[in-house]
Amino acid sequence: MASKGDYFGLGRLVSIILAIIPITAWICGIITRIQEGKIVAAIVRVFLGGWIVWVIDLVLMILSGRILRIIPL
């Protein structure tokens, strides 16, 4: 049984593929925060979800299967 990744409970490989593509990583990150009820984090992600956050999310997704969660709101 495949382990679940961070994007919508999809498998780790699918989540890594989604994280590699900047646009899908940005959109999936926003939707994931909204699903978790972290509206402030989603809004910050919309305005500050640039290259640095994308690179950090990509590295963390490859290494641990989880994306970065700085803002717990």
N, C-alpha and C positions, 0 to 999 in steps of 0.2 A: 504494500500500500504506500503510495507516495505521500511524503509529508506536505502539509499545507503551507503555502507561502503567505505573504502579507497582503497581496492584492485580492480582495474579495474571496479569500479562502481557496484561491486557485493553487495549483501545484507550484513548487519552487521554481522549476524550469520555466514555466509560463510567466511567473512573476518576474523572473530575471529578464526574460525577453521583453516584457512590457517596460521594465525599468531601463533597459538599454536605449530605447527610443525616447528622446527628450519630451516630445509632445504627449505621448501616452503616459510617461512617468508623471508629468505635471498634472494631467487630467485625473489619472488614477489616484494620485496623492490627495488631490482636492476631494474627490468623491469618497475616498476612504476616511478622511477626517470628518466629512459631513455624516457618513454612516455611523461613525463612533460618537456623534453628538458634539464634536469639538469644532463648533462654528468659528470661534476666534482663530483657531489654528488653520482652518480652511481659508479664511479671509486673508490671513498673513501669507499663506501659501500662494494665493492668487497674486498678491502684489510683490512678494519677495521670493517666489519660487524659482529663482534663476539658476544659473549654472552651478553655483556652489552647492545648493541643496540637492540638485540633480546628481552631481558627482558623489556626494555623501550617501544619498539614497542608493545609488548604483553599487557602490562599494559594500555598504552594509547588506544589501539584498544578496549579493554574491557570497559574502562571508558568513552571514548569519540567517539569511532568509527573512529578515525584518527591515522595515524602513525606519528612518529617524523620526523620533517624536520628542521634539524639544518643548513644545508648548502643550501642557496637559489640560488646556481649557477647551 
